[in-house]
Amino acid sequence: MSTGVNLKELAAELKLSPSTVSRALNDSYEISEATKKKVVSMAEKLNYQPNPFARSLRENKSKTIAVVMPERMSNFFSKVIDGIEEVTHQHGYHLLIYSTHEDVEREKKILNLLMNGRADAIVMSVSSQTSDISHLARLHERGVPLIFFDRICESIPTTKFITNDYESSFEGTRHLIQQGCRKIAFLMLSKELSITRERYRGYLDALKAAGLSPTPSLQVTCAHEEEKNVEAIRNMLLSEDRPDGLVSSVEKLALATYHAVKKTDIKIPEDLKIISFFSNLSIAGLLTPPLTTITQPAFTIGEECAKLLIKKLTKPRQPDLPNQIISIPSSITIRSSTVVDY
């Protein structure tokens, strides 16, 4: 089996210069369509294999996109990575995955590293500790193509991909109210996060629309340690103001709630109805009882981030990424955690 020819050998066979062949293979506007077809046909016939390392050196590009996210274990972030890779792999780009572990100092160190040209572009979701955004502003000023997703930084003028957090939280809370809930808890990781602010606002507005007043003790800011969260939620469930409904702003807190409920005599959904932002549908259906979810389009968000970056990186004379927020809708899936005898 032939191992293929290199660029010089392909050019010699075509009786063209290597630079002409290279431009034709890269779909350059300087090369006629007839020549492009001739070059591509011969390249396929001779099993031409490009040298990605040589190309990277010539173009001063790493052919790498960095993905910076709070945690790797989250199913949401895993699906976003899958969506990004689905697109980038087709264009010869590789991913560098960095986890900040919700630590803003680690986030700063990672971005400082990436400013040195290790990646051609960055896709990012900020940590829950990120309030001072000076390190993000510096990165953007350096001209590194940067896209935010999910946990965005609204003041950086670039493209951000989100889901319709406010509307989804409003509808999720309203669903609990329609099931008879009157004391509804809200679990969150940090009010600093853009997604938390929007989901919290949707929750409060749904209560207000129904003529209900929020109970401060039922609005719980959780930690990043599972055991601490389980204990805090258990204490809330056993308090005098215990809730009859609960909105979890992230999936890890919904799972912590299930663990906390197991340490009490409370029954789901008879005593407590639960809805959560969630992306792992296979797990949601396996919980006892199955969890009603606000399903985030994580894979699609990843795909759309990657499509925009690939266009920026591979097409000549592309403008800066537009300062816009693109919302991809979530959907609510009703299961037994909110409906008795579902």
Summary of the structure (lengths in Angstrom):
residues: 342
radius of gyration: 24.9
end to end distance: 60.2
largest distance: 85.4
contacts: 1125
relative contact order: 0.12
helix: 46%
strand: 15%
